[in-house]
Amino acid sequence: MKNIAVFCSGNGTNLQAIVDAVESGYIKANMALMVCDNPSAYALKRAKKAGIEIFLLTPKGFKTREEYDRGVIKKLTEKKIDLVVLAGFMRLLSPYFIKKYKDKILNIHPALLPSFKGTQGIKDALDYGVKVTGPSVHFVEEGLDSGPIILQETVEINDADTEETLAERIHEKEHIIYPKAIKLFIEGKLKIEGRKVKIS
Ligand code: GAR
């Protein structure tokens, strides 16, 4: 069975969706580790409740991004992690980390990439005035939110939407497509060909 590590910094609703998908047998893998950089993340409570091992590593005291990442990689190696799942992990990974886990890191972004990259994908789409937005799951490579896209979903934006109401609908879709993309990865159904991901 493949070992998954989920990385979180915040609420952890995507972590919860993944945990539920593993527990129900939809994803046939082992939830081996939850990595967190934020001691006040609600995701920690979710991981604890689900009985998942937690690796909490705060960036304080690390001089460089790579030094921090080496600390994380040591733990990932120990736990024999096959897949790294970024679920609201608000730290950039170092090139060293990305090379080490090449084609084995997934991320979810709350906008239709390549639009609205960065940390405010929902607000930026709303402020721009687009009529359709939605989450993207992609492989992680060195550029910000730039790796090959695996799955996307659309959400229509209404005149009455606020950041909160829109976020709610985007999250609902995230909780469907992220477990689905992870399942496809675990079953070996994703093939990267240049910028494209072929799904078999
Ligand atoms: C999700 O909406 C995810 O798309 C976003 O953080 C949220 C985490 O929610 N990620 C990014 O913006 C990455 N650029 P969660 O902690 O409830 O899963």
Residues whose N, C-alpha, C, O or C-beta is under 5 A from the ligand:
A	BS01	GAR	G10 N11 G12 T13 N14 L15 A87 G88 I108 H109 P110 G118 T119
